[in-house]
Amino acid sequence: KKQSILAEAGVIYQDIVAAMPYGPASPQAQDGVARWHQNMRYFYEPTTEILLGLVDGYNDDPDFNATFQRIHPDLASFMRQAVQIYCQNL
C-alpha cells in the first residue's frame, strides 16, 4: 500500500511540474495541490497550518529540498506559492 501511495505522490509532483508554466494560481496547479492534499490524507488529516509548514520544509530543510531539486529545481518554491494560494481558498 505504501508503495502505491508514494507512486501516486510522484505522479502528482510531476503533474505540478507540468503546471508550472501556467502559474501557481492556475487551475492546473491548484488541481495538483488538491491531489497532493488528498494524498497526505492517507497518513493523517493535515490542517492548513500543516500544509503550509510542509511546503516551508520543502524549501527550508536541506534534505527535503534536495529531494525536490531532483524532481525540478523550482518545484519547492512553486509548491510553496501554490499551497499558500490553495490554503487561502480552503
Secondary structure, 3 states (H helix, E strand, C coil): CHHHHHHHHHHHHHHHHHHHHHCCCCHHHHHHHHHHHHHHCCCCCCCHHHHHHHHHHHHHCHHHHHHHHHHCCCHHHHHHHHHHHHHHCC
